[in-house]
């Protein structure tokens, strides 16, 4: 294998090599609601 000291430039889409379904915002939202409900339940006990 030959050594090459030149930097490799790759676009972000090719570097990730995968799809981004934007599910994180829903997971974080549902988690936040569940935490708020859990704390409300604990306070009301």
CHARMM-style PDB file with segment names, atoms N, HN, CA, C and O in Angstrom:
ATOM      1  N   UNK     1       0.854  -1.168   0.000  1.00  0.00      PROA
ATOM      2  CA  UNK     1       0.000   0.000   0.000  1.00  0.00      PROA
ATOM      3  C   UNK     1       0.900   1.231   0.000  1.00  0.00      PROA
ATOM      4  O   UNK     1       1.779   1.370   0.851  1.00  0.00      PROA
ATOM      5  N   UNK     2       0.676   2.110  -0.948  1.00  0.00      PROA
ATOM      6  HN  UNK     2      -0.038   1.997  -1.639  1.00  0.00      PROA
ATOM      7  CA  UNK     2       1.476   3.316  -1.054  1.00  0.00      PROA
ATOM      8  C   UNK     2       0.983   4.364  -0.069  1.00  0.00      PROA
ATOM      9  O   UNK     2      -0.215   4.495   0.181  1.00  0.00      PROA
ATOM     10  N   UNK     3       1.939   5.110   0.485  1.00  0.00      PROA
ATOM     11  HN  UNK     3       2.912   5.004   0.281  1.00  0.00      PROA
ATOM     12  CA  UNK     3       1.558   6.172   1.405  1.00  0.00      PROA
ATOM     13  C   UNK     3       1.206   7.426   0.627  1.00  0.00      PROA
ATOM     14  O   UNK     3       1.893   7.812  -0.318  1.00  0.00      PROA
ATOM     15  N   UNK     4       0.121   8.049   1.050  1.00  0.00      PROA
ATOM     16  HN  UNK     4      -0.437   7.735   1.818  1.00  0.00      PROA
ATOM     17  CA  UNK     4      -0.337   9.274   0.411  1.00  0.00      PROA
ATOM     18  C   UNK     4      -0.625  10.272   1.527  1.00  0.00      PROA
ATOM     19  O   UNK     4      -1.493  10.029   2.365  1.00  0.00      PROA
ATOM     20  N   UNK     5       0.089  11.386   1.546  1.00  0.00      PROA
ATOM     21  HN  UNK     5       0.794  11.584   0.865  1.00  0.00      PROA
ATOM     22  CA  UNK     5      -0.058  12.358   2.615  1.00  0.00      PROA
ATOM     23  C   UNK     5      -1.066  13.444   2.305  1.00  0.00      PROA
ATOM     24  O   UNK     5      -1.189  14.406   3.063  1.00  0.00      PROA
ATOM     25  N   UNK     6      -1.791  13.309   1.207  1.00  0.00      PROA
ATOM     26  HN  UNK     6      -1.691  12.527   0.591  1.00  0.00      PROA
ATOM     27  CA  UNK     6      -2.804  14.306   0.863  1.00  0.00      PROA
ATOM     28  C   UNK     6      -4.066  14.047   1.679  1.00  0.00      PROA
ATOM     29  O   UNK     6      -4.452  12.893   1.868  1.00  0.00      PROA
ATOM     30  N   UNK     7      -4.722  15.124   2.173  1.00  0.00      PROA
ATOM     31  HN  UNK     7      -4.409  16.061   2.019  1.00  0.00      PROA
ATOM     32  CA  UNK     7      -5.962  14.930   2.931  1.00  0.00      PROA
ATOM     33  C   UNK     7      -7.081  14.411   2.035  1.00  0.00      PROA
ATOM     34  O   UNK     7      -7.140  14.715   0.843  1.00  0.00      PROA
ATOM     35  N   UNK     8      -7.960  13.628   2.633  1.00  0.00      PROA
ATOM     36  HN  UNK     8      -7.913  13.381   3.601  1.00  0.00      PROA
ATOM     37  CA  UNK     8      -9.106  13.076   1.909  1.00  0.00      PROA
ATOM     38  C   UNK     8     -10.304  13.968   2.186  1.00  0.00      PROA
ATOM     39  O   UNK     8     -10.647  14.208   3.343  1.00  0.00      PROA
ATOM     40  N   UNK     9     -10.935  14.455   1.144  1.00  0.00      PROA
ATOM     41  HN  UNK     9     -10.656  14.261   0.204  1.00  0.00      PROA
ATOM     42  CA  UNK     9     -12.109  15.313   1.272  1.00  0.00      PROA
ATOM     43  C   UNK     9     -13.342  14.519   0.857  1.00  0.00      PROA
ATOM     44  O   UNK     9     -13.472  14.102  -0.293  1.00  0.00      PROA
ATOM     45  N   UNK    10     -14.236  14.321   1.809  1.00  0.00      PROA
ATOM     46  HN  UNK    10     -14.130  14.660   2.743  1.00  0.00      PROA
ATOM     47  CA  UNK    10     -15.455  13.557   1.566  1.00  0.00      PROA
ATOM     48  C   UNK    10     -16.627  14.414   2.019  1.00  0.00      PROA
ATOM     49  O   UNK    10     -16.560  15.057   3.066  1.00  0.00      PROA
ATOM     50  N   UNK    11     -17.703  14.427   1.234  1.00  0.00      PROA
ATOM     51  HN  UNK    11     -17.758  13.905   0.383  1.00  0.00      PROA
ATOM     52  CA  UNK    11     -18.890  15.179   1.630  1.00  0.00      PROA
ATOM     53  C   UNK    11     -19.525  14.521   2.853  1.00  0.00      PROA
ATOM     54  O   UNK    11     -19.301  13.339   3.114  1.00  0.00      PROA
ATOM     55  N   UNK    12     -20.312  15.286   3.595  1.00  0.00      PROA
ATOM     56  HN  UNK    12     -20.494  16.246   3.383  1.00  0.00      PROA
ATOM     57  CA  UNK    12     -20.932  14.744   4.809  1.00  0.00      PROA
ATOM     58  C   UNK    12     -21.893  13.604   4.498  1.00  0.00      PROA
ATOM     59  O   UNK    12     -21.994  12.656   5.277  1.00  0.00      PROA
ATOM     60  N   UNK    13     -22.596  13.679   3.381  1.00  0.00      PROA
ATOM     61  HN  UNK    13     -22.514  14.449   2.749  1.00  0.00      PROA
ATOM     62  CA  UNK    13     -23.528  12.599   3.030  1.00  0.00      PROA
ATOM     63  C   UNK    13     -22.785  11.293   2.778  1.00  0.00      PROA
ATOM     64  O   UNK    13     -23.233  10.229   3.205  1.00  0.00      PROA
ATOM     65  N   UNK    14     -21.665  11.370   2.093  1.00  0.00      PROA
ATOM     66  HN  UNK    14     -21.301  12.234   1.745  1.00  0.00      PROA
ATOM     67  CA  UNK    14     -20.894  10.149   1.823  1.00  0.00      PROA
ATOM     68  C   UNK    14     -20.179   9.657   3.074  1.00  0.00      PROA
ATOM     69  O   UNK    14     -19.986   8.453   3.244  1.00  0.00      PROA
ATOM     70  N   UNK    15     -19.789  10.564   3.942  1.00  0.00      PROA
ATOM     71  HN  UNK    15     -19.946  11.542   3.805  1.00  0.00      PROA
ATOM     72  CA  UNK    15     -19.083  10.152   5.163  1.00  0.00      PROA
ATOM     73  C   UNK    15     -20.022   9.403   6.106  1.00  0.00      PROA
ATOM     74  O   UNK    15     -19.612   8.437   6.749  1.00  0.00      PROA
ATOM     75  N   UNK    16     -21.270   9.841   6.193  1.00  0.00      PROA
ATOM     76  HN  UNK    16     -21.603  10.626   5.671  1.00  0.00      PROA
ATOM     77  CA  UNK    16     -22.233   9.160   7.063  1.00  0.00      PROA
ATOM     78  C   UNK    16     -22.653   7.831   6.482  1.00  0.00      PROA
ATOM     79  O   UNK    16     -22.834   6.862   7.220  1.00  0.00      PROA
ATOM     80  N   UNK    17     -22.809   7.767   5.184  1.00  0.00      PROA
ATOM     81  HN  UNK    17     -22.662   8.553   4.585  1.00  0.00      PROA
ATOM     82  CA  UNK    17     -23.174   6.551   4.465  1.00  0.00      PROA
ATOM     83  C   UNK    17     -24.438   5.917   5.031  1.00  0.00      PROA
ATOM     84  O   UNK    17     -24.529   4.694   5.136  1.00  0.00      PROA
ATOM     85  N   UNK    18     -25.403   6.736   5.392  1.00  0.00      PROA
ATOM     86  HN  UNK    18     -25.330   7.729   5.308  1.00  0.00      PROA
ATOM     87  CA  UNK    18     -26.650   6.199   5.907  1.00  0.00      PROA
ATOM     88  C   UNK    18     -27.751   7.234   5.857  1.00  0.00      PROA
ATOM     89  O   UNK    18     -27.510   8.397   5.533  1.00  0.00      PROA
ATOM     90  N   UNK    19     -28.935   6.817   6.174  1.00  0.00      PROA
ATOM     91  HN  UNK    19     -29.131   5.873   6.438  1.00  0.00      PROA
ATOM     92  CA  UNK    19     -30.093   7.704   6.165  1.00  0.00      PROA
ATOM     93  C   UNK    19     -30.266   8.331   7.546  1.00  0.00      PROA
ATOM     94  O   UNK    19     -29.888   7.747   8.562  1.00  0.00      PROA
ATOM     95  N   UNK    20     -30.833   9.509   7.561  1.00  0.00      PROA
ATOM     96  HN  UNK    20     -31.140   9.983   6.736  1.00  0.00      PROA
ATOM     97  CA  UNK    20     -31.148  10.191   8.810  1.00  0.00      PROA
ATOM     98  C   UNK    20     -32.657  10.386   8.856  1.00  0.00      PROA
ATOM     99  O   UNK    20     -33.175  11.312   8.231  1.00  0.00      PROA
ATOM    100  N   UNK    21     -33.377   9.526   9.589  1.00  0.00      PROA
ATOM    101  HN  UNK    21     -32.956   8.774  10.096  1.00  0.00      PROA
ATOM    102  CA  UNK    21     -34.844   9.591   9.563  1.00  0.00      PROA
ATOM    103  C   UNK    21     -35.456  10.657  10.467  1.00  0.00      PROA
ATOM    104  O   UNK    21     -36.681  10.764  10.523  1.00  0.00      PROA
ATOM    105  N   UNK    22     -34.660  11.440  11.168  1.00  0.00      PROA
ATOM    106  HN  UNK    22     -33.665  11.353  11.122  1.00  0.00      PROA
ATOM    107  CA  UNK    22     -35.142  12.516  12.044  1.00  0.00      PROA
ATOM    108  C   UNK    22     -36.067  11.991  13.139  1.00  0.00      PROA
ATOM    109  O   UNK    22     -37.044  12.650  13.495  1.00  0.00      PROA
ATOM    110  N   UNK    23     -35.763  10.808  13.676  1.00  0.00      PROA
ATOM    111  HN  UNK    23     -34.969  10.273  13.387  1.00  0.00      PROA
ATOM    112  CA  UNK    23     -36.569  10.243  14.752  1.00  0.00      PROA
ATOM    113  C   UNK    23     -36.145  10.771  16.116  1.00  0.00      PROA
ATOM    114  O   UNK    23     -36.883  10.623  17.090  1.00  0.00      PROA
ATOM    115  N   UNK    24     -34.970  11.382  16.198  1.00  0.00      PROA
ATOM    116  HN  UNK    24     -34.371  11.502  15.407  1.00  0.00      PROA
ATOM    117  CA  UNK    24     -34.441  11.822  17.490  1.00  0.00      PROA
ATOM    118  C   UNK    24     -35.367  12.809  18.167  1.00  0.00      PROA
ATOM    119  O   UNK    24     -35.571  12.740  19.379  1.00  0.00      PROA
ATOM    120  N   UNK    25     -35.929  13.725  17.401  1.00  0.00      PROA
ATOM    121  HN  UNK    25     -35.764  13.782  16.416  1.00  0.00      PROA
ATOM    122  CA  UNK    25     -36.799  14.738  18.021  1.00  0.00      PROA
ATOM    123  C   UNK    25     -38.032  14.105  18.660  1.00  0.00      PROA
ATOM    124  O   UNK    25     -38.510  14.586  19.687  1.00  0.00      PROA
ATOM    125  N   UNK    26     -38.551  13.032  18.065  1.00  0.00      PROA
ATOM    126  HN  UNK    26     -38.162  12.641  17.231  1.00  0.00      PROA
ATOM    127  CA  UNK    26     -39.716  12.368  18.640  1.00  0.00      PROA
ATOM    128  C   UNK    26     -39.336  11.567  19.878  1.00  0.00      PROA
ATOM    129  O   UNK    26     -40.074  11.565  20.863  1.00  0.00      PROA
ATOM    130  N   UNK    27     -38.195  10.889  19.841  1.00  0.00      PROA
ATOM    131  HN  UNK    27     -37.595  10.891  19.041  1.00  0.00      PROA
ATOM    132  CA  UNK    27     -37.741  10.115  20.986  1.00  0.00      PROA
ATOM    133  C   UNK    27     -37.480  11.042  22.165  1.00  0.00      PROA
ATOM    134  O   UNK    27     -37.862  10.727  23.292  1.00  0.00      PROA
ATOM    135  N   UNK    28     -36.831  12.188  21.920  1.00  0.00      PROA
ATOM    136  HN  UNK    28     -36.521  12.444  21.005  1.00  0.00      PROA
ATOM    137  CA  UNK    28     -36.565  13.133  22.995  1.00  0.00      PROA
ATOM    138  C   UNK    28     -37.861  13.726  23.541  1.00  0.00      PROA
ATOM    139  O   UNK    28     -37.989  13.919  24.750  1.00  0.00      PROA
ATOM    140  N   UNK    29     -38.812  14.014  22.675  1.00  0.00      PROA
ATOM    141  HN  UNK    29     -38.708  13.857  21.693  1.00  0.00      PROA
ATOM    142  CA  UNK    29     -40.095  14.565  23.118  1.00  0.00      PROA
ATOM    143  C   UNK    29     -40.872  13.589  23.968  1.00  0.00      PROA
ATOM    144  O   UNK    29     -41.403  13.961  25.014  1.00  0.00      PROA
ATOM    145  N   UNK    30     -40.946  12.341  23.532  1.00  0.00      PROA
ATOM    146  HN  UNK    30     -40.515  12.038  22.682  1.00  0.00      PROA
ATOM    147  CA  UNK    30     -41.665  11.317  24.290  1.00  0.00      PROA
ATOM    148  C   UNK    30     -40.972  11.070  25.624  1.00  0.00      PROA
ATOM    149  O   UNK    30     -41.636  10.916  26.649  1.00  0.00      PROA
ATOM    150  N   UNK    31     -39.646  11.032  25.618  1.00  0.00      PROA
ATOM    151  HN  UNK    31     -39.106  11.157  24.786  1.00  0.00      PROA
ATOM    152  CA  UNK    31     -38.904  10.841  26.855  1.00  0.00      PROA
ATOM    153  C   UNK    31     -39.135  11.979  27.840  1.00  0.00      PROA
ATOM    154  O   UNK    31     -39.281  11.752  29.041  1.00  0.00      PROA
ATOM    155  N   UNK    32     -39.167  13.204  27.323  1.00  0.00      PROA
ATOM    156  HN  UNK    32     -39.048  13.388  26.347  1.00  0.00      PROA
ATOM    157  CA  UNK    32     -39.410  14.363  28.186  1.00  0.00      PROA
ATOM    158  C   UNK    32     -40.796  14.294  28.817  1.00  0.00      PROA
ATOM    159  O   UNK    32     -40.951  14.560  30.009  1.00  0.00      PROA
ATOM    160  N   UNK    33     -41.800  13.940  28.024  1.00  0.00      PROA
ATOM    161  HN  UNK    33     -41.674  13.725  27.056  1.00  0.00      PROA
ATOM    162  CA  UNK    33     -43.163  13.827  28.545  1.00  0.00      PROA
ATOM    163  C   UNK    33     -43.231  12.738  29.609  1.00  0.00      PROA
ATOM    164  O   UNK    33     -43.873  12.927  30.642  1.00  0.00      PROA
ATOM    165  N   UNK    34     -42.585  11.610  29.375  1.00  0.00      PROA
ATOM    166  HN  UNK    34     -42.063  11.456  28.536  1.00  0.00      PROA
ATOM    167  CA  UNK    34     -42.603  10.522  30.357  1.00  0.00      PROA
ATOM    168  C   UNK    34     -41.915  10.925  31.658  1.00  0.00      PROA
ATOM    169  O   UNK    34     -42.383  10.566  32.738  1.00  0.00      PROA
ATOM    170  N   UNK    35     -40.820  11.661  31.569  1.00  0.00      PROA
ATOM    171  HN  UNK    35     -40.440  11.952  30.692  1.00  0.00      PROA
ATOM    172  CA  UNK    35     -40.128  12.116  32.780  1.00  0.00      PROA
ATOM    173  C   UNK    35     -40.997  13.094  33.559  1.00  0.00      PROA
ATOM    174  O   UNK    35     -41.071  13.013  34.785  1.00  0.00      PROA
ATOM    175  N   UNK    36     -41.651  14.010  32.867  1.00  0.00      PROA
ATOM    176  HN  UNK    36     -41.591  14.076  31.871  1.00  0.00      PROA
ATOM    177  CA  UNK    36     -42.527  14.973  33.539  1.00  0.00      PROA
ATOM    178  C   UNK    36     -43.680  14.239  34.219  1.00  0.00      PROA
ATOM    179  O   UNK    36     -44.025  14.553  35.358  1.00  0.00      PROA
ATOM    180  N   UNK    37     -44.272  13.277  33.540  1.00  0.00      PROA
ATOM    181  HN  UNK    37     -43.991  13.022  32.614  1.00  0.00      PROA
ATOM    182  CA  UNK    37     -45.355  12.503  34.141  1.00  0.00      PROA
ATOM    183  C   UNK    37     -44.876  11.698  35.348  1.00  0.00      PROA
ATOM    184  O   UNK    37     -45.587  11.592  36.347  1.00  0.00      PROA
ATOM    185  N   UNK    38     -43.681  11.135  35.256  1.00  0.00      PROA
ATOM    186  HN  UNK    38     -43.104  11.220  34.444  1.00  0.00      PROA
ATOM    187  CA  UNK    38     -43.142  10.356  36.371  1.00  0.00      PROA
ATOM    188  C   UNK    38     -42.912  11.251  37.590  1.00  0.00      PROA
ATOM    189  O   UNK    38     -43.252  10.871  38.711  1.00  0.00      PROA
ATOM    190  N   UNK    39     -42.340  12.432  37.375  1.00  0.00      PROA
ATOM    191  HN  UNK    39     -42.064  12.741  36.465  1.00  0.00      PROA
ATOM    192  CA  UNK    39     -42.115  13.341  38.497  1.00  0.00      PROA
ATOM    193  C   UNK    39     -43.446  13.837  39.070  1.00  0.00      PROA
ATOM    194  O   UNK    39     -43.569  13.984  40.286  1.00  0.00      PROA
ATOM    195  N   UNK    40     -44.423  14.092  38.233  1.00  0.00      PROA
ATOM    196  HN  UNK    40     -44.323  13.973  37.246  1.00  0.00      PROA
ATOM    197  CA  UNK    40     -45.732  14.525  38.722  1.00  0.00      PROA
ATOM    198  C   UNK    40     -46.367  13.421  39.564  1.00  0.00      PROA
ATOM    199  O   UNK    40     -46.980  13.698  40.595  1.00  0.00      PROA
ATOM    200  N   UNK    41     -46.221  12.174  39.127  1.00  0.00      PROA
ATOM    201  HN  UNK    41     -45.723  11.948  38.289  1.00  0.00      PROA
ATOM    202  CA  UNK    41     -46.757  11.049  39.883  1.00  0.00      PROA
ATOM    203  C   UNK    41     -46.081  10.926  41.243  1.00  0.00      PROA
ATOM    204  O   UNK    41     -46.737  10.678  42.254  1.00  0.00      PROA
ATOM    205  N   UNK    42     -44.749  11.104  41.257  1.00  0.00      PROA
ATOM    206  HN  UNK    42     -44.216  11.305  40.436  1.00  0.00      PROA
ATOM    207  CA  UNK    42     -43.995  11.008  42.520  1.00  0.00      PROA
ATOM    208  C   UNK    42     -44.419  12.131  43.476  1.00  0.00      PROA
ATOM    209  O   UNK    42     -44.566  11.893  44.675  1.00  0.00      PROA
ATOM    210  N   UNK    43     -44.612  13.326  42.970  1.00  0.00      PROA
ATOM    211  HN  UNK    43     -44.493  13.520  41.996  1.00  0.00      PROA
ATOM    212  CA  UNK    43     -44.978  14.471  43.819  1.00  0.00      PROA
ATOM    213  C   UNK    43     -46.377  14.283  44.408  1.00  0.00      PROA
ATOM    214  O   UNK    43     -46.627  14.669  45.550  1.00  0.00      PROA
ATOM    215  N   UNK    44     -47.283  13.695  43.638  1.00  0.00      PROA
ATOM    216  HN  UNK    44     -47.080  13.381  42.711  1.00  0.00      PROA
ATOM    217  CA  UNK    44     -48.657  13.527  44.092  1.00  0.00      PROA
ATOM    218  C   UNK    44     -48.833  12.370  45.068  1.00  0.00      PROA
ATOM    219  O   UNK    44     -49.910  12.223  45.646  1.00  0.00      PROA
ATOM    220  N   UNK    45     -47.820  11.556  45.266  1.00  0.00      PROA
ATOM    221  HN  UNK    45     -46.945  11.676  44.797  1.00  0.00      PROA
ATOM    222  CA  UNK    45     -47.944  10.430  46.210  1.00  0.00      PROA
ATOM    223  C   UNK    45     -47.940  10.874  47.633  1.00  0.00      PROA
ATOM    224  OT1 UNK    45     -48.036  10.046  48.539  1.00  0.00      PROA
TER     225      UNK     45
END
